[in-house]
Amino acid sequence: MTRTTVSEQAAGFDEDPPPDSPLSAPHLILYLEGPEYARTLRNLTLWTHRLLLPVYGREVTSSAPWCSRWWAHTEAVVRLHGLWLAWAELTGPGSDAVGPAKWHRDHLVPVMYSLRDPMGPFAGCKPGFHRAKETPSVDDMDPFGVRQALGPPPPPPSSRPAPAWRRR
């Protein structure tokens, strides 16, 4: 097996960011649509596969899952996109000397712990097996917008009686 360096794996990431790099991206990926979304997701995928996973992708276990189809988990896409944006800001041209340390501490560690948590977005996924997640159900999509079906909205917190333990 031929080993490549991080520099070789990250080839294609220029010092001057191209127009579709995270430094020029105006919005979180959730706000993008069509070709702009597809282009951003592709660049995020290249960064994730060429840099993030080769350097920081630890062994997959039941207590630290990873989904080989991570892009099929919206939460993972959004978190990784934020991580990519922070990486570009804190490690790219013009960043200060402690930028990489801040990226590791403030961004990489919390995101990876969240993604790889046994109850996180990859719960139930195993190497080579993607398990789609169900969205939590809600009784009514807009409970306070349809008054005739539900009655009046609850009173504001200030007009509710104080809990028994506070009335003593």
Contacts in CASP RR format, 6 or more apart in sequence:
PFRMAT RR
TARGET T0000
AUTHOR 0000-0000-0000
METHOD contacts of the structure
MODEL  1
MTRTTVSEQAAGFDEDPPPDSPLSAPHLILYLEGPEYARTLRNLTLWTHR
LLLPVYGREVTSSAPWCSRWWAHTEAVVRLHGLWLAWAELTGPGSDAVGP
AKWHRDHLVPVMYSLRDPMGPFAGCKPGFHRAKETPSVDDMDPFGVRQAL
GPPPPPPSSRPAPAWRRR
4 54 0 8 1.000
6 51 0 8 1.000
6 54 0 8 1.000
6 55 0 8 1.000
9 50 0 8 1.000
9 51 0 8 1.000
9 54 0 8 1.000
10 47 0 8 1.000
10 50 0 8 1.000
10 51 0 8 1.000
11 50 0 8 1.000
13 21 0 8 1.000
13 47 0 8 1.000
13 50 0 8 1.000
13 51 0 8 1.000
15 92 0 8 1.000
15 93 0 8 1.000
16 93 0 8 1.000
17 23 0 8 1.000
17 24 0 8 1.000
17 88 0 8 1.000
18 24 0 8 1.000
20 39 0 8 1.000
20 40 0 8 1.000
20 43 0 8 1.000
21 43 0 8 1.000
21 88 0 8 1.000
22 43 0 8 1.000
22 81 0 8 1.000
22 84 0 8 1.000
22 85 0 8 1.000
22 87 0 8 1.000
22 88 0 8 1.000
22 89 0 8 1.000
23 88 0 8 1.000
23 89 0 8 1.000
23 92 0 8 1.000
25 40 0 8 1.000
25 85 0 8 1.000
28 78 0 8 1.000
28 81 0 8 1.000
28 82 0 8 1.000
29 37 0 8 1.000
29 40 0 8 1.000
29 41 0 8 1.000
29 44 0 8 1.000
29 77 0 8 1.000
29 78 0 8 1.000
29 81 0 8 1.000
29 82 0 8 1.000
30 74 0 8 1.000
30 78 0 8 1.000
32 40 0 8 1.000
40 81 0 8 1.000
41 71 0 8 1.000
41 77 0 8 1.000
44 77 0 8 1.000
44 80 0 8 1.000
44 81 0 8 1.000
44 84 0 8 1.000
45 71 0 8 1.000
47 84 0 8 1.000
47 87 0 8 1.000
48 70 0 8 1.000
48 80 0 8 1.000
48 84 0 8 1.000
52 80 0 8 1.000
52 83 0 8 1.000
56 108 0 8 1.000
56 112 0 8 1.000
57 66 0 8 1.000
57 112 0 8 1.000
58 64 0 8 1.000
58 116 0 8 1.000
60 66 0 8 1.000
60 126 0 8 1.000
60 127 0 8 1.000
62 118 0 8 1.000
63 118 0 8 1.000
64 116 0 8 1.000
64 118 0 8 1.000
65 116 0 8 1.000
65 118 0 8 1.000
65 120 0 8 1.000
65 122 0 8 1.000
65 123 0 8 1.000
65 124 0 8 1.000
65 125 0 8 1.000
65 126 0 8 1.000
66 115 0 8 1.000
66 116 0 8 1.000
66 122 0 8 1.000
66 125 0 8 1.000
66 127 0 8 1.000
67 73 0 8 1.000
67 76 0 8 1.000
67 121 0 8 1.000
67 122 0 8 1.000
67 125 0 8 1.000
67 130 0 8 1.000
67 131 0 8 1.000
68 125 0 8 1.000
68 127 0 8 1.000
68 128 0 8 1.000
68 130 0 8 1.000
69 125 0 8 1.000
69 130 0 8 1.000
70 76 0 8 1.000
70 77 0 8 1.000
70 80 0 8 1.000
70 115 0 8 1.000
70 122 0 8 1.000
71 77 0 8 1.000
72 130 0 8 1.000
72 132 0 8 1.000
73 121 0 8 1.000
73 122 0 8 1.000
73 133 0 8 1.000
75 120 0 8 1.000
75 121 0 8 1.000
76 115 0 8 1.000
76 121 0 8 1.000
76 122 0 8 1.000
79 111 0 8 1.000
79 114 0 8 1.000
79 115 0 8 1.000
80 111 0 8 1.000
80 115 0 8 1.000
82 107 0 8 1.000
82 111 0 8 1.000
83 107 0 8 1.000
83 108 0 8 1.000
83 111 0 8 1.000
86 103 0 8 1.000
86 106 0 8 1.000
86 107 0 8 1.000
87 103 0 8 1.000
87 107 0 8 1.000
89 95 0 8 1.000
90 99 0 8 1.000
90 100 0 8 1.000
90 102 0 8 1.000
90 103 0 8 1.000
90 107 0 8 1.000
91 99 0 8 1.000
91 100 0 8 1.000
91 103 0 8 1.000
114 120 0 8 1.000
115 121 0 8 1.000
115 122 0 8 1.000
116 122 0 8 1.000
117 123 0 8 1.000
121 133 0 8 1.000
123 131 0 8 1.000
123 133 0 8 1.000
124 131 0 8 1.000
125 131 0 8 1.000
140 146 0 8 1.000
140 149 0 8 1.000
140 150 0 8 1.000
143 150 0 8 1.000
144 150 0 8 1.000
144 153 0 8 1.000
147 153 0 8 1.000
END
